[in-house]
Amino acid sequence: MRSNPTPRGFVTVHTDRTQRRAIEAQLLQAQKMEMVGQLTGGVAHDFNNILAVVTGNLHLQREALVAAGPIAGTSRPGDGGGGPGDHAD
């Protein structure tokens, strides 16, 4: 028996990683889409909050104007009062 054997061949191991890479790419795409969804949901929520404040303030202003009654010398456009929106035909 020899104490230092001489190699007589070699062994190779091949692994097809095509499927794994495709699955990783799909996972990455799904994560990106999830982040975009969360971002757009947050933006829409913030916009809705701002819109609620604006419409609430407009409602309060309209109530205040109605409660104050008509202002002398003003009229609504189209009622014949000669306001800025009326056109003499």
C-alpha distances in whole Angstrom, upper triangle without the diagonal:
4,7,9,9,12,14,15,19,21,23,27,29,33,36,39,41,45,46,45,47,50,50,50,53,55,55,56,59,60,59,62,64,64,65,68,69,69,71,74,74,75,77,79,80,81,83,85,85,87,89,90,91,93,95,96,98,99,100,102,104,105,106,108,110,111,112,114,116,117,118,121,121,118,117,114,113,115,118,120,121,120,117,114,112,116,117,121,121
4,5,6,9,12,14,17,19,22,25,28,31,34,38,40,43,45,44,45,48,49,49,51,53,53,54,57,58,58,60,62,63,63,66,68,68,69,72,73,73,75,77,78,79,81,83,84,85,87,88,90,92,93,94,96,98,99,100,102,103,105,106,108,109,111,112,114,115,116,119,119,116,115,112,111,113,116,119,119,118,115,112,110,114,115,118,119
4,6,10,13,15,18,20,22,25,27,31,34,37,39,43,44,43,44,48,48,47,50,52,52,52,56,57,56,58,61,61,61,64,66,66,67,70,71,71,73,76,76,77,79,81,81,83,85,86,88,89,91,92,94,96,97,98,100,101,103,104,106,107,109,110,112,113,114,117,117,114,113,110,110,112,114,117,117,116,113,110,109,112,113,117,118
4,7,9,12,15,17,19,22,25,28,31,35,37,40,42,41,42,45,46,45,47,50,49,50,53,54,54,56,59,59,59,62,64,64,65,68,69,69,71,73,74,75,77,79,79,81,83,84,85,87,89,90,92,93,95,96,98,99,101,102,104,105,106,108,110,111,111,115,114,111,111,108,107,109,112,114,114,114,110,107,106,109,111,114,115
4,6,9,12,14,16,20,22,26,29,33,35,38,39,39,40,43,44,43,46,48,48,49,52,53,53,54,57,58,58,61,62,63,64,67,68,68,70,72,73,74,76,78,79,80,82,83,85,86,88,89,91,92,94,95,97,98,100,101,103,104,106,107,109,110,111,114,114,110,110,107,106,108,111,113,113,112,109,106,105,108,109,113,113
4,6,9,12,15,18,21,24,28,31,33,36,38,37,39,42,43,42,44,47,47,47,50,52,52,53,56,57,57,60,62,62,63,66,67,67,69,71,72,73,75,77,78,79,81,83,84,86,87,89,90,92,93,95,96,98,99,101,102,104,105,107,108,109,110,113,112,109,108,106,105,106,109,112,112,111,108,105,103,107,108,111,112
4,6,8,11,14,17,21,24,27,29,32,34,34,35,38,39,39,41,43,43,44,47,48,48,50,53,53,54,56,58,59,60,62,64,64,66,68,69,70,72,74,75,76,78,80,81,82,84,85,87,88,90,91,93,94,96,97,99,100,102,103,105,106,106,110,109,106,105,102,101,103,106,108,109,108,104,102,100,103,104,108,108
4,7,10,14,17,20,24,27,29,32,34,34,35,38,39,39,41,43,44,45,47,49,49,51,53,54,55,57,59,60,61,63,64,65,67,69,70,71,73,75,76,77,79,80,82,83,85,86,88,89,91,92,94,95,97,98,100,101,103,104,106,107,107,110,110,107,106,103,102,103,106,109,109,108,105,102,101,104,105,108,108
4,7,10,14,16,20,23,26,28,30,30,31,34,35,35,37,40,40,41,44,45,46,47,50,51,51,53,55,56,57,60,61,62,63,65,67,68,70,71,72,74,75,77,79,80,81,83,85,86,87,89,91,92,94,95,96,98,99,101,103,103,104,107,107,103,102,99,98,100,103,105,106,105,102,99,97,100,101,104,105
4,7,10,13,17,20,22,25,27,27,28,31,32,32,34,36,37,37,40,42,42,44,46,47,48,50,52,52,54,56,57,58,60,62,63,64,66,68,69,70,72,73,75,76,78,79,81,82,84,85,87,88,90,91,93,94,96,97,99,100,100,103,103,100,99,96,95,96,99,102,102,101,98,95,94,97,98,101,101
4,7,10,13,17,19,22,24,24,25,28,29,29,31,33,34,35,37,39,39,41,43,44,45,47,49,49,51,53,54,55,57,59,60,61,63,65,66,68,69,70,72,74,75,76,78,79,81,83,84,85,87,89,90,91,93,95,96,97,97,101,100,97,96,93,92,93,96,99,99,99,95,93,91,94,95,99,99
4,6,10,13,16,18,20,20,21,24,25,25,27,30,30,31,34,35,36,37,40,41,42,44,45,46,47,50,51,52,54,55,57,58,60,61,63,64,66,67,69,70,71,73,75,76,77,79,81,82,84,85,87,88,90,91,93,93,94,97,97,93,92,89,88,90,93,95,96,95,92,89,87,90,91,95,95
4,7,10,12,15,17,17,18,21,22,22,24,27,27,28,30,32,32,34,36,37,38,40,42,43,44,46,48,49,51,52,53,55,57,58,59,61,62,64,66,67,68,70,72,73,74,76,78,79,80,82,83,85,86,88,90,90,91,94,94,90,89,86,85,87,90,92,93,92,89,86,85,88,89,92,92
4,7,9,12,14,14,15,18,19,20,21,24,24,25,28,29,30,32,34,35,36,38,39,41,42,44,45,46,48,50,51,52,54,56,57,59,60,61,63,65,66,67,69,70,72,74,75,76,78,80,81,82,84,86,87,88,88,91,91,88,86,83,82,84,87,89,90,89,86,83,81,85,85,89,89
4,6,9,10,10,12,14,15,16,18,20,21,22,24,26,26,28,30,31,32,34,36,37,38,40,42,43,45,46,47,49,51,52,54,55,56,58,60,61,62,64,66,67,68,70,72,73,74,76,77,78,80,82,83,84,85,88,88,84,83,80,79,81,83,86,86,86,83,80,78,81,82,86,86
4,6,7,8,10,11,13,14,16,17,19,20,22,23,25,26,28,29,31,32,34,35,37,38,39,41,43,44,45,47,48,50,52,53,54,56,58,59,60,62,64,65,66,68,69,70,72,74,75,76,78,80,81,82,83,86,85,82,80,77,76,78,81,83,84,83,80,77,75,78,79,83,83
4,6,5,6,9,10,10,12,14,15,16,18,20,21,22,24,26,27,29,30,32,33,35,36,37,39,41,42,44,45,46,48,50,51,52,54,55,57,58,60,61,62,65,66,67,69,70,72,73,75,76,78,78,79,82,82,78,77,74,73,75,77,80,81,80,77,74,72,75,76,80,80
4,6,5,6,9,10,11,12,14,15,17,18,20,21,23,24,26,27,29,30,32,33,35,36,38,39,41,42,43,45,47,48,49,51,53,54,55,57,59,60,61,63,64,65,67,69,70,71,73,75,76,77,77,80,80,76,75,72,71,72,75,78,78,78,75,72,70,73,74,77,77
4,5,5,6,9,10,11,12,14,15,17,18,20,21,23,25,26,27,29,30,32,33,35,36,37,39,41,42,43,45,47,48,49,51,52,53,55,57,58,59,61,63,63,65,67,68,69,71,73,74,75,76,79,79,75,74,70,69,71,74,76,77,76,73,71,69,72,73,76,76
4,5,5,6,9,10,11,12,14,15,16,18,20,21,23,24,26,27,29,30,31,33,35,36,37,39,41,42,44,45,46,48,50,51,52,54,56,57,58,60,62,62,64,66,67,68,70,72,73,74,75,78,78,74,73,70,69,71,73,76,77,76,73,70,69,72,73,76,77
4,5,5,6,9,10,10,12,14,15,16,18,20,21,23,24,26,27,29,30,32,33,35,36,38,39,40,42,44,45,46,48,49,51,52,54,55,56,59,60,61,63,65,66,67,69,70,72,72,73,76,76,72,71,68,67,69,71,74,75,74,71,68,66,69,70,74,74
4,5,5,6,9,10,11,12,14,15,17,18,20,21,23,24,26,27,29,30,32,33,35,36,37,39,41,42,43,45,47,48,49,51,53,53,55,57,58,59,61,63,64,65,67,69,70,70,71,74,74,70,69,66,65,66,69,72,72,72,69,66,64,67,68,72,72
4,5,5,6,9,10,10,12,14,15,16,18,20,21,23,24,26,27,29,30,31,33,35,36,37,39,41,42,43,45,47,47,49,51,52,53,55,57,58,59,61,62,63,65,67,68,69,70,73,73,70,68,65,64,66,68,71,72,71,68,66,64,67,68,72,72
4,5,5,6,9,10,11,12,14,15,17,18,20,21,23,24,26,27,29,30,32,33,35,36,38,39,40,42,44,45,46,48,50,51,52,54,56,57,58,60,61,63,64,66,68,68,69,72,72,69,67,64,64,65,68,71,71,70,67,65,63,66,67,71,72
4,5,5,6,9,10,11,12,14,15,17,18,20,21,23,24,26,27,29,30,32,33,34,36,38,39,40,43,43,45,46,48,49,50,53,54,55,57,59,60,61,63,64,66,66,67,70,70,66,65,62,61,63,65,68,68,68,65,62,60,63,64,68,68
4,5,5,6,9,10,11,12,14,15,16,18,20,21,22,24,26,27,28,30,31,33,35,36,37,39,41,42,43,45,47,47,49,51,52,53,55,57,58,59,61,63,64,64,65,69,68,65,63,60,59,61,63,66,67,66,63,61,59,62,63,67,67
4,5,5,6,9,10,10,12,14,15,17,18,20,21,23,24,26,27,29,30,31,33,35,36,37,39,41,42,43,45,46,47,49,51,52,54,56,57,58,60,61,63,64,65,68,68,64,63,60,59,61,64,66,67,66,63,61,59,62,63,67,68
4,5,5,6,9,10,11,12,14,15,17,18,20,21,23,24,26,27,29,30,32,33,34,36,38,39,40,42,44,45,46,48,50,51,52,54,55,57,59,60,62,62,63,66,66,63,62,59,58,60,62,65,65,65,61,59,57,60,62,65,66
4,5,5,6,9,10,11,12,14,15,16,18,20,21,22,24,26,27,28,30,32,33,34,36,37,38,40,42,43,44,47,48,49,51,52,53,55,57,58,60,60,61,64,64,60,59,56,55,57,59,62,62,62,59,56,54,58,59,62,63
4,5,5,6,9,10,10,12,14,15,16,18,20,21,22,24,26,27,29,30,31,33,35,36,37,39,41,42,43,45,46,47,49,51,52,53,55,57,58,59,60,63,63,59,58,55,54,56,59,61,62,61,58,56,54,57,59,62,63
4,5,5,6,9,10,11,12,14,15,17,18,20,21,23,24,26,27,29,30,32,33,35,36,37,39,41,42,44,45,46,48,50,51,52,54,56,57,58,59,62,62,59,58,55,54,56,59,61,62,61,58,56,54,57,59,62,63
4,5,5,6,9,10,11,12,14,15,17,18,20,21,22,24,26,27,28,30,32,33,34,36,38,39,40,42,44,45,46,48,49,51,52,54,56,56,57,60,60,56,55,52,52,54,56,59,59,59,55,53,51,55,56,60,60
4,5,5,6,9,10,11,12,14,15,16,18,20,21,22,24,26,26,28,30,31,32,34,36,37,38,40,42,43,44,46,47,48,50,52,53,54,55,58,58,54,53,50,49,51,54,57,57,56,53,51,49,52,54,57,58
4,5,5,6,9,10,10,12,14,15,16,18,20,21,23,25,25,27,29,30,31,33,35,36,37,39,41,42,43,45,46,47,49,51,52,53,54,58,58,54,53,50,50,52,54,57,57,57,54,51,50,53,55,58,59
4,5,5,6,9,10,11,12,14,15,17,18,20,21,23,24,26,27,29,30,32,33,35,36,38,39,40,42,44,45,46,48,50,51,52,53,56,56,53,52,49,49,51,53,56,56,56,52,50,48,52,54,57,58
4,5,5,6,8,10,11,12,14,15,16,18,20,21,22,24,26,27,28,30,32,33,34,36,37,38,40,42,43,44,46,48,49,50,51,54,54,50,49,46,46,48,50,53,53,53,49,47,45,49,50,54,55
4,5,5,6,9,10,10,12,14,15,16,18,20,21,22,25,26,26,28,30,31,32,34,36,37,38,40,42,43,44,46,48,49,49,53,53,49,48,45,45,46,49,52,52,52,49,46,45,48,50,53,54
4,6,5,6,9,10,10,12,14,15,17,19,20,21,23,24,26,27,29,30,31,33,35,36,37,39,41,42,43,45,47,48,49,52,52,49,48,45,45,47,49,52,52,52,49,47,45,48,50,54,55
4,5,5,6,9,10,11,12,14,15,17,18,20,22,23,24,26,27,29,30,32,33,35,36,38,39,41,42,44,45,46,47,50,50,47,46,43,43,45,48,50,50,50,47,44,43,46,48,52,53
4,5,5,6,8,10,10,12,14,15,16,18,20,21,22,24,26,27,28,30,31,32,34,36,37,38,40,42,43,44,45,48,48,44,43,41,40,42,45,47,47,47,44,42,40,43,45,49,50
4,5,5,6,9,10,10,12,14,15,16,19,20,21,22,24,25,27,29,30,31,33,35,36,37,39,41,42,43,44,47,48,44,43,40,40,42,44,47,47,47,44,42,40,44,46,50,51
4,5,5,6,9,10,11,12,14,15,17,19,20,21,23,24,26,27,29,30,32,33,35,36,38,39,41,42,43,46,47,43,43,40,40,42,45,47,47,47,44,42,40,44,46,50,51
4,5,5,6,9,10,11,12,14,16,17,18,20,21,22,24,26,27,28,30,32,33,34,36,38,39,40,41,44,44,41,40,37,37,40,42,45,44,44,41,38,37,41,43,46,48
4,5,5,6,9,10,10,12,14,15,16,18,20,21,22,24,25,26,28,30,31,32,34,36,37,38,39,42,43,39,38,35,35,37,40,42,42,42,39,37,35,39,41,45,46
4,5,5,6,9,10,11,13,14,15,16,19,20,21,23,24,26,27,29,30,31,33,35,37,38,39,42,43,39,39,36,36,38,40,43,43,43,40,38,37,40,42,46,48
4,5,5,6,9,10,11,13,14,15,17,19,20,21,23,25,26,27,29,31,32,33,35,36,37,40,41,38,37,35,35,38,40,42,42,42,38,36,35,39,41,45,47
4,5,5,6,9,10,11,12,14,15,16,18,20,21,22,24,26,27,28,30,32,33,34,35,38,38,35,34,32,32,34,36,39,39,39,35,33,32,35,38,42,43
4,5,5,6,9,10,10,12,14,15,16,18,20,21,22,24,25,27,28,30,32,33,34,37,38,34,33,31,31,33,35,38,38,38,35,33,32,35,38,41,43
4,5,5,6,9,10,11,13,14,15,17,19,20,21,23,25,26,27,29,31,32,33,37,37,34,34,31,32,35,36,39,38,39,35,34,33,36,39,43,44
4,5,5,6,9,10,11,12,14,16,17,18,20,21,23,24,26,27,29,30,31,34,35,32,31,29,30,32,34,37,36,36,33,31,30,34,36,40,42
4,5,5,6,8,10,10,12,14,15,16,18,20,21,22,24,26,27,28,29,32,33,29,29,26,27,29,31,34,33,34,30,29,28,31,34,37,39
4,5,5,6,9,10,10,12,14,15,16,18,20,21,22,24,26,28,29,32,33,30,29,27,28,30,31,35,34,35,31,30,29,32,35,39,41
4,6,5,6,9,10,11,12,14,15,16,18,20,21,23,25,26,27,30,31,28,28,26,27,30,31,34,33,34,30,29,29,32,35,38,41
4,5,5,6,9,10,11,12,14,15,16,18,20,21,23,24,24,28,29,25,25,23,24,27,28,31,30,30,27,26,25,28,31,35,37
4,5,5,6,9,10,10,12,14,15,16,18,20,21,22,24,27,28,25,24,22,23,25,26,29,29,29,26,25,24,27,30,34,36
4,5,5,6,9,10,11,12,14,15,17,18,20,22,23,27,28,25,25,23,25,27,28,31,30,31,28,27,26,29,33,36,38
4,5,5,6,9,10,10,12,14,15,16,19,20,21,25,26,23,23,21,23,26,27,30,28,29,25,25,25,28,31,34,37
4,5,5,6,9,10,10,12,14,15,17,18,19,22,23,20,20,18,19,22,23,26,25,26,22,22,21,24,28,31,33
4,5,5,6,9,10,11,12,14,16,17,19,23,24,21,20,18,20,23,23,26,25,27,24,24,23,26,29,32,34
4,5,5,6,9,10,11,12,15,17,18,22,23,21,21,19,22,25,25,28,26,27,24,24,24,27,31,34,36
4,5,5,6,9,10,11,13,14,15,19,20,17,18,17,19,22,22,25,23,24,21,21,21,24,27,30,33
4,5,5,6,8,10,11,12,14,18,19,16,16,14,17,19,19,22,21,22,19,20,19,22,25,28,31
4,5,5,6,9,10,13,14,18,20,18,17,16,19,22,21,24,23,25,22,23,22,25,28,31,33
4,6,5,6,9,11,12,16,18,16,17,17,20,23,22,24,22,24,21,22,22,25,28,31,34
4,5,5,7,8,9,13,15,13,13,13,16,19,18,21,19,20,17,19,19,21,25,27,30
4,5,5,8,10,14,16,14,13,13,16,19,17,20,18,21,18,20,20,22,25,28,30
4,5,9,11,15,17,16,16,16,20,22,20,23,21,23,21,23,23,25,29,31,33
4,7,8,11,14,13,14,15,19,21,19,22,19,21,19,21,22,23,27,29,32
4,6,9,12,11,12,13,17,19,16,19,16,19,17,19,20,21,25,26,29
4,6,9,8,8,10,14,16,13,15,13,15,14,16,17,18,21,23,26
4,6,6,8,11,14,17,15,16,13,14,12,15,16,17,21,22,26
4,6,8,12,15,17,15,15,11,13,12,15,17,17,20,21,24
4,7,11,13,15,13,12,9,10,9,12,14,14,17,18,21
4,7,9,12,11,11,8,9,7,9,11,12,15,17,20
4,6,9,7,8,5,7,6,9,9,10,13,15,18
4,6,6,8,7,9,7,9,8,9,12,15,17
4,6,7,8,8,6,7,5,5,9,12,14
4,6,8,8,8,10,7,6,8,10,12
4,6,8,9,11,9,8,11,12,14
4,6,8,11,10,7,9,9,11
4,6,9,10,8,10,11,14
4,7,8,6,8,8,12
4,6,5,9,10,14
4,6,8,11,14
4,7,10,13
4,7,9
4,6
4
